[in-house]
Amino acid sequence: MASSQDAWYLSLLGLAEHFRTSSPPMIKLCIQCLQAVFNFKPPPRVEARTHLQLGNILLTHTKNTDLAKNHLEQAWLLSQMINTFDDVKFEAASVLAELYEQQQQISLSKPILRKAIELSQHNVYWHCRLIFQLAQIHATEKDYQLASSLLGVGVDYAHISNASYTRVLFLLSKGMLLLIDKKLQEVQPVLNQAGHLIETWGATPYQKEYLRVYFLVLQVCHCLMAGQVKSVKPCLKQLQQSIQTIMATDDVFTGPSVGDMFLWMPKEHLYVLVYLVTVMHSMQAGYMEKAQKYTDKALMQIEKLKIVDNKPILSVFQLMLLEHIIMCRLVMGNKTQALQEISSAVGLCRQNPRLLETHGPQLHTLLGLYSMSMNCMEAAEAQFMAALNTSRERELWTFANLNLAIVYLRGKREADFNALHERINPESLPSHSHSLRAAAYYVQGLQAFFQGRYNEAKRYLRETLKMANAEDLNRLTSCSLVLLGHIFLSLGNSRESMNMVTPAMQLASKIPDVHVQLWASAILKDLYRMCSDPQSENEAYQRHVNFSQMLLNDHFQASQMSEHNLIMWTQGNFPTLTNSPSTSGVLM
């Protein structure tokens, strides 16, 4: 009788698999076959495996997550009591924990993963995978310290288990968390150790190159977070070469250890990520057109990948690319396009509320910068305050405070500026960023200029120039030069003013920064008049008129768009926007 029963449920399992793999799949029939297995009171192993199969199929092909959860819970409960049943046991734990996490029941995910980690110490693959999963949950909860210590356990375990590739993967993941947590002093030793292991490891070329890309991405991000735009260039070049090597090579993840089977992310996603860090570098260095070119390429790549499999990470990349290109558009004097792209960013956040949670402060900062460019100073202030109230990011706070300081200077609000002073004082700036410290000196110089303290202003601006030149911060260099030119003009020193404004104009046109060009052309017009050079004066005047007209036309066009109302959004739901022909989401 037992063998007859075996035949029944084996036939049902075979039939279920046939229906699942049919073209098109017959999922309803597959589920019915699997559910029928339980009528034959199968052995615990078959029962547990069938519950797991049903859970996975219901999750993948239906919306009945409650029933899926019920089957996965049964699979996890039954399999714990069976020895040498690793694949079912740990897959059930992993999938169930993931489902709880998706349903915002993280308190249920963690004990399951901790128990599974405890039970899986003899199984290198599952032990490592479950540690990664639990560390990811702690990182999502922003408990970076606990996530880091778990990854440290993974480093030691992989080392003992001779899983050399996964050891480096754990190390790099720990480095990434330290970067996210802004523990910049602790990052470098971890990256140095990982870099040494990669270079001295005789692995398969593909695995080695893959780890090198991950390592170089973190090195580039580390430098960019520290505002070291020039220092990062060799590293960025190496990263761009490494990603080309990987894209031209077939995936070969074979290694001596069964634990060496993990990916940080697919190479197609890595490719987009390399574009993204290149855009970040170009924007910080002041190569706006280059940033635009790489953004276009990355967004096209994302659209292709989304058609195949719309992973959440792709929307994160898309949003970060938009954040950077919006800043570029504002520098280039293209407010209309910046507004269209802000609207695209809002669209992404509408589709995915989690994105709004993580990127809301950045969105407020961008709306603040757009409001400043439109001379809507009250809205700019409200947006920067909203960014400060919703963010815990030290660098974003500093950036928002520096821009808020400029809003106060432009509005002659001396008392408000002074209240901010300690938060933007370059000598005690709560930031590790070289570029933000250089920008803080510029803002101090701007304040001294507005108050007519010209010698003090020159001292601050020379400090900005020194720092900006050291790291190729072209935009800060051009802004400082033109302000120094303005100061020398105010002091009646036309020769020195010309020496500052001419290179400022050249650099600004290379960026291109329309606002600095507008400012420089106005000063040049006065300088040429003082030098009795009517032809050059007329050329400078004509340039000034052209820049003014371009900015005015763009200003008017942006002010007419319904998206302009986004400057009023400081909390809650986004305002409803009426679609106009000029604002269709070009990147959505």
C-alpha positions in Angstrom: 0.0 0.0 0.0 2.9 2.4 0.8 4.5 2.0 -2.6 1.1 2.6 -4.2 0.8 5.9 -2.2 4.4 6.8 -3.3 3.3 6.3 -6.9 0.3 8.6 -6.4 2.1 11.5 -5.0 5.2 11.1 -7.3 2.8 11.1 -10.2 1.1 14.2 -8.9 4.4 16.0 -8.4 5.5 15.1 -11.9 2.2 16.3 -13.3 2.5 19.6 -11.4 6.0 20.1 -12.8 4.6 19.4 -16.3 1.9 22.0 -15.9 4.4 24.6 -14.4 6.8 24.2 -17.3 4.2 24.1 -20.1 4.1 27.0 -22.6 2.2 28.9 -21.5 2.3 27.6 -17.9 -0.9 26.1 -16.5 -0.5 27.4 -13.0 -4.0 26.7 -11.7 -3.6 23.0 -12.7 -0.1 22.9 -11.2 -1.4 24.2 -7.8 -4.3 21.8 -7.8 -1.9 18.8 -8.4 0.4 20.0 -5.5 -2.5 20.5 -3.2 -3.8 17.0 -4.0 -0.5 15.6 -2.7 -1.6 16.3 0.9 -4.6 13.9 0.5 -2.2 11.0 0.4 -0.5 11.7 3.7 3.0 11.9 2.2 6.2 11.5 4.3 7.4 14.6 6.1 10.1 15.3 3.5 7.6 15.3 0.7 5.1 17.3 2.7 7.6 20.0 3.5 9.0 20.2 0.0 5.4 20.4 -1.4 4.5 23.3 1.0 7.7 25.1 -0.2 6.8 24.6 -3.9 3.3 25.8 -3.3 4.5 28.8 -1.4 7.0 29.8 -4.2 4.4 29.3 -7.0 1.7 31.2 -5.2 4.2 34.1 -4.6 5.4 34.1 -8.2 2.2 33.6 -10.1 -0.7 34.8 -7.9 -1.6 37.6 -5.5 -2.6 35.2 -2.7 0.3 36.1 -0.4 -1.6 34.9 2.7 -1.9 31.4 1.4 1.7 31.5 0.2 2.8 32.6 3.6 0.8 29.7 5.2 2.5 27.1 3.0 6.0 28.6 3.7 5.4 28.6 7.4 4.4 24.9 7.2 7.5 24.1 5.1 9.8 25.9 7.7 8.1 24.2 10.7 8.3 20.7 9.2 11.8 20.9 7.7 13.4 22.0 11.0 12.6 18.6 12.4 14.3 16.7 9.5 18.1 16.2 9.4 20.1 16.7 6.2 17.3 18.6 4.4 19.2 21.8 3.9 17.8 23.1 0.6 14.2 23.0 1.6 14.8 24.1 5.2 16.9 27.1 4.4 15.1 28.2 1.3 11.8 28.1 3.2 13.4 30.3 6.0 14.9 32.7 3.4 11.7 33.1 1.3 9.5 33.4 4.4 11.7 36.0 6.0 11.7 38.0 2.7 7.9 37.8 2.6 7.6 39.1 6.2 9.9 41.9 5.3 7.9 42.9 2.3 4.8 43.0 4.5 6.6 45.3 7.0 6.7 42.5 9.6 10.5 42.7 10.1 10.1 41.6 13.7 9.0 38.2 12.4 11.8 38.0 9.8 14.7 38.4 12.1 14.1 35.4 14.5 13.6 33.1 11.5 16.9 34.2 10.0 18.8 34.0 13.3 17.5 30.4 13.8 18.4 29.4 10.2 21.9 30.9 10.6 22.4 28.9 13.8 21.2 25.7 12.0 23.3 26.2 8.8 26.8 26.4 10.2 27.7 23.2 8.4 26.4 24.5 5.0 28.7 27.2 3.6 26.4 28.5 0.9 23.3 28.8 3.0 25.1 30.1 6.1 26.7 32.9 4.0 23.5 33.7 2.1 21.4 33.9 5.3 24.0 36.2 7.0 23.9 38.5 4.0 20.1 38.5 4.2 19.9 39.4 7.9 22.6 42.1 7.5 20.5 43.6 4.7 17.5 43.8 7.1 19.5 45.5 9.8 20.9 47.9 7.2 17.4 48.7 6.0 16.5 49.6 9.6 19.6 51.8 9.6 21.2 49.7 12.4 24.5 49.8 10.6 26.6 48.8 13.6 24.7 45.5 14.0 24.7 44.9 10.2 28.5 45.6 10.1 29.3 43.2 12.9 27.2 40.5 11.2 29.2 41.0 8.0 32.3 40.7 10.1 31.1 37.3 11.3 30.7 36.5 7.6 34.2 37.5 6.8 35.7 35.2 9.5 33.3 32.3 8.6 34.1 32.5 4.8 37.9 32.6 5.7 37.6 29.4 7.8 35.5 27.8 5.1 38.1 28.7 2.3 35.4 30.7 0.5 38.0 33.4 -0.6 35.7 35.2 -3.0 32.8 35.4 -0.5 35.3 36.6 2.2 36.1 39.6 0.0 32.4 40.1 -0.8 31.6 40.3 2.9 34.5 42.7 3.5 33.4 45.0 0.6 29.8 44.9 1.9 31.1 46.0 5.3 33.0 48.8 3.6 29.9 49.9 1.8 27.9 50.1 5.1 30.6 52.1 6.7 30.4 54.5 3.7 26.6 54.8 4.1 27.0 55.4 7.8 29.7 58.1 7.0 32.3 56.3 9.1 34.9 57.6 6.6 37.9 57.0 8.9 37.0 53.3 9.3 36.3 52.7 5.6 39.9 52.9 4.3 41.4 50.0 6.4 38.6 47.7 5.3 39.0 48.7 1.6 42.8 48.4 1.9 42.4 44.8 3.2 39.9 43.9 0.5 42.1 45.5 -2.3 45.1 43.5 -1.1 43.1 40.2 -1.0 41.8 40.9 -4.5 45.3 41.6 -6.0 47.0 38.6 -4.3 44.2 36.1 -4.9 44.7 33.6 -7.8 41.1 33.3 -8.7 39.2 32.9 -12.0 39.8 36.1 -13.9 36.0 36.9 -14.0 35.6 36.6 -10.2 38.6 38.7 -9.6 37.5 41.4 -12.1 34.0 41.4 -10.6 35.3 42.0 -7.1 37.7 44.7 -8.5 34.7 46.6 -9.9 32.9 46.5 -6.5 36.1 47.6 -4.8 36.7 50.5 -7.3 33.0 51.7 -7.0 33.5 52.0 -3.2 36.9 53.7 -3.6 35.4 56.2 -6.1 32.4 56.9 -3.8 34.7 57.3 -0.9 36.7 60.0 -2.7 33.6 61.8 -4.1 32.0 61.9 -0.6 35.2 63.5 0.6 35.0 66.0 -2.3 38.3 64.7 -3.8 37.4 65.2 -7.4 40.9 65.3 -8.8 42.4 62.5 -6.6 39.7 60.1 -7.8 40.5 60.3 -11.5 42.9 57.3 -11.8 40.5 55.2 -9.8 37.6 56.1 -11.9 39.5 55.4 -15.1 40.5 52.0 -13.8 36.8 51.3 -12.9 35.7 52.2 -16.4 38.2 49.8 -17.9 37.2 47.0 -15.5 33.5 47.3 -16.3 34.3 47.1 -20.0 36.3 43.9 -19.3 33.4 42.4 -17.4 30.8 43.3 -20.0 32.9 41.6 -22.7 33.3 38.4 -20.7 30.9 35.6 -20.1 29.8 35.1 -16.5 31.9 32.3 -15.0 31.3 31.9 -11.3 33.1 28.6 -10.7 35.4 28.4 -7.8 36.8 25.7 -5.4 34.2 26.5 -2.7 30.4 26.0 -3.0 30.2 29.2 -0.9 31.7 31.3 -3.7 28.4 31.7 -5.7 27.2 35.2 -4.7 26.7 38.3 -6.7 26.6 41.8 -5.4 24.5 42.8 -8.4 24.2 41.6 -12.0 26.9 43.0 -14.3 24.2 44.9 -16.3 23.3 46.8 -13.1 27.0 47.3 -12.4 27.3 48.9 -15.8 24.6 51.4 -14.9 26.2 52.0 -11.6 29.6 52.9 -13.2 27.7 55.4 -15.4 26.1 56.9 -12.3 29.4 57.4 -10.4 30.9 58.9 -13.6 27.9 61.4 -13.7 28.5 62.2 -10.0 32.2 62.9 -10.8 31.4 65.0 -13.9 28.9 67.1 -12.0 31.2 67.7 -9.0 34.1 68.6 -11.3 32.0 71.0 -13.3 31.8 69.0 -16.6 28.1 69.5 -17.2 27.8 68.4 -20.8 29.8 65.2 -20.0 27.4 64.5 -17.1 24.5 65.0 -19.5 25.9 62.6 -22.0 26.5 59.8 -19.5 23.1 60.4 -17.9 21.4 59.9 -21.3 23.3 56.7 -21.8 22.5 55.4 -18.3 18.8 56.2 -18.5 18.5 54.4 -21.9 20.2 51.4 -20.3 17.8 51.5 -17.3 14.8 51.6 -19.7 16.1 48.5 -21.5 16.7 46.6 -18.2 13.2 47.6 -16.8 11.5 45.9 -19.8 13.2 42.6 -18.9 13.0 42.8 -15.1 12.0 45.9 -13.3 14.1 45.5 -10.1 13.7 48.2 -7.4 17.4 49.1 -7.6 16.9 50.4 -11.1 14.4 53.1 -9.9 17.0 54.1 -7.2 19.7 54.5 -9.9 17.2 56.4 -12.1 16.3 58.8 -9.3 20.0 59.4 -8.4 20.8 60.1 -12.0 17.9 62.6 -12.2 19.1 64.3 -8.9 22.5 64.9 -10.5 21.3 66.0 -13.9 18.8 68.4 -12.4 21.7 70.2 -10.6 23.6 70.3 -13.9 20.6 71.8 -15.8 20.2 74.6 -13.2 23.9 75.5 -13.5 23.5 75.5 -17.3 20.6 77.9 -16.9 18.0 75.4 -18.2 15.3 75.6 -15.6 12.5 74.3 -17.8 14.3 71.0 -18.4 15.3 70.9 -14.7 11.6 71.2 -13.8 10.6 68.4 -16.2 13.2 66.2 -14.6 12.1 67.1 -11.1 8.6 66.1 -12.3 10.1 62.7 -13.5 11.7 62.3 -10.0 8.3 63.0 -8.4 6.7 60.4 -10.7 9.2 57.8 -9.5 8.5 58.6 -5.9 4.7 58.5 -6.5 5.1 55.0 -7.8 7.3 53.9 -4.9 6.6 55.6 -1.6 9.8 53.9 -0.2 11.8 56.1 -2.6 10.1 59.2 -1.2 11.1 58.1 2.3 14.8 57.7 1.3 15.1 60.5 -1.2 12.6 63.1 0.1 15.3 65.4 1.6 17.2 65.4 -1.8 14.0 66.3 -3.6 13.4 69.2 -1.2 17.0 70.4 -1.8 16.5 70.3 -5.6 13.3 72.2 -5.3 15.1 74.7 -3.1 17.8 75.2 -5.7 15.2 75.5 -8.5 13.3 78.1 -6.4 16.5 80.1 -5.9 17.1 80.1 -9.6 13.6 81.4 -10.1 14.1 84.1 -7.4 11.3 82.5 -5.3 13.2 83.0 -2.1 10.4 82.2 0.4 9.8 78.9 -1.4 13.6 78.2 -1.5 13.8 78.8 2.3 10.8 76.5 3.0 12.4 73.7 0.8 15.8 73.9 2.5 14.1 73.9 5.9 12.1 70.8 4.8 15.3 69.1 3.7 16.9 69.9 7.1 13.9 68.6 9.0 13.6 65.3 7.1 17.3 64.3 6.7 19.9 62.8 9.0 22.6 63.2 6.4 25.4 65.4 7.6 26.6 66.3 4.1 23.1 67.2 2.9 22.6 69.3 6.0 25.8 71.2 5.2 24.8 71.7 1.6 21.3 72.9 2.5 22.6 75.3 5.2 25.1 76.8 2.7 22.4 77.5 0.2 20.1 78.8 3.0 22.9 81.2 3.9 23.0 82.5 0.3 19.1 82.9 0.4 19.6 85.0 3.6 22.4 87.1 2.1 20.4 87.8 -1.0 17.5 88.9 1.2 19.8 91.1 3.4 18.7 89.0 6.4 21.8 89.5 8.5 20.4 88.1 11.7 19.2 84.9 10.1 22.6 84.5 8.4 24.4 85.0 11.7 22.2 82.4 13.4 23.4 79.9 10.8 27.1 80.9 11.2 28.3 78.0 13.3 26.8 75.4 11.0 28.6 76.9 7.9 31.8 78.0 9.5 34.6 76.4 7.4 36.9 76.1 10.4 34.4 73.9 12.3 32.3 72.5 9.5 30.5 69.2 10.5 31.6 67.6 7.2 34.5 65.6 5.9 34.0 66.9 2.4 36.8 69.0 0.9 34.4 70.5 -1.7 31.8 71.6 1.0 34.5 73.2 3.1 35.8 75.1 0.0 32.1 76.2 -0.7 31.8 77.3 3.0 34.8 79.6 2.5 33.1 81.0 -0.7 29.9 81.8 1.3 32.0 83.6 4.0 33.6 85.6 1.2 30.2 86.4 -0.3 29.0 87.7 3.1 32.1 89.9 3.6 31.7 91.2 0.0 28.0 92.2 0.7 29.2 94.0 3.9 31.9 95.9 2.0 34.7 94.1 4.0 36.7 93.6 0.8 40.1 92.5 2.3 38.4 89.9 4.4 36.4 88.7 1.4 39.6 88.3 -0.7 41.1 86.3 2.1 38.2 83.8 2.2 38.0 83.6 -1.6 41.7 82.9 -2.0 41.2 80.0 0.4 38.3 78.8 -1.8 40.5 79.1 -4.9 43.4 77.2 -3.2 41.1 74.3 -2.2 39.1 74.3 -5.5 42.3 74.2 -7.6 43.7 71.4 -5.6 40.8 69.2 -6.5 39.6 70.6 -9.9 36.4 72.0 -8.5 35.9 74.1 -11.7 32.5 75.7 -10.7 33.8 77.0 -7.4 36.9 78.3 -9.1 34.9 80.2 -11.7 32.5 81.6 -9.0 35.5 82.7 -6.8 37.3 84.3 -9.7 34.3 86.3 -10.8 33.6 87.5 -7.3 37.2 88.5 -6.8 36.9 90.4 -10.1 33.9 92.2 -8.8 35.7 93.1 -5.6 38.7 94.5 -7.5 36.4 96.4 -9.8 34.7 97.9 -6.6 38.2 98.9 -5.4 38.9 100.6 -8.7 41.7 98.1 -9.6 40.7 97.3 -13.2 43.9 95.4 -14.2 43.5 93.0 -11.3 39.8 92.7 -12.0 40.5 91.8 -15.6 43.0 89.1 -14.5 40.3 87.5 -12.5 37.2 87.9 -14.7 38.8 86.7 -18.0 39.8 83.2 -16.8 36.4 83.1 -14.9 34.6 83.7 -18.2 36.7 81.1 -20.0 36.1 78.4 -17.3 32.4 79.3 -17.0 31.9 78.9 -20.8 33.7 75.5 -20.6 31.4 74.2 -17.8 29.0 75.8 -19.1 27.7 78.0 -16.2 25.3 80.6 -17.7 25.0 82.6 -14.4 28.7 83.1 -14.0 29.0 84.0 -17.7 26.2 86.6 -17.2 27.9 88.0 -14.1 31.4 88.0 -15.8 30.1 89.7 -19.0 28.5 92.5 -16.9 31.9 93.2 -15.2 33.8 92.9 -18.5 31.5 95.5 -20.1 32.4 98.0 -17.3 36.1 97.1 -17.5 36.3 97.6 -21.3 34.5 101.0 -20.9 37.1 102.0 -18.2 39.9 100.9 -20.6 38.3 102.9 -23.5 37.9 99.8 -25.7 34.4 100.3 -27.3 34.5 97.3 -29.6 35.2 94.8 -26.7 32.7 96.7 -24.5 30.1 96.2 -27.2 30.9 92.5 -27.5 30.7 92.0 -23.8 27.4 94.0 -23.7 26.0 91.8 -26.5 27.0 88.6 -24.7 25.3 90.0 -21.5 22.1 90.7 -23.4 22.1 87.2 -25.0 22.6 85.5 -21.7 19.9 87.7 -20.0 17.4 87.0 -22.8 18.1 83.3 -22.7 17.6 83.1 -19.0 14.5 85.4 -19.1 12.8 83.3 -21.8 13.6 80.1 -19.8 12.4 81.7 -16.6 9.0 82.6 -18.2 8.6 79.2 -19.7 9.3 77.4 -16.4 6.9 79.7 -14.5 4.0 78.8 -16.8 4.4 75.0 -16.2 2.1 73.3 -13.8 5.1 71.6 -12.3 6.3 74.9 -11.0 3.7 74.5 -8.2 5.9 71.7 -6.7 7.9 74.5 -5.0 4.9 74.8 -2.6 5.2 71.1 -1.5 6.9 70.8 1.8 5.2 67.7 3.3 2.5 65.1 2.7 1.1 64.2 -0.8 2.5 65.9 -3.9 0.2 68.5 -5.4 -1.9 67.3 -8.4 -0.3 68.5 -11.7 -2.1 69.0 -14.9 -0.2 67.7 -17.8 1.0 70.3 -20.3 2.6 69.5 -23.7 6.0 70.7 -22.5 6.1 68.6 -19.4 5.4 65.1 -20.4 7.8 62.9 -18.4 10.7 62.7 -20.8 12.5 60.1 -18.8 9.7 58.0 -17.5 
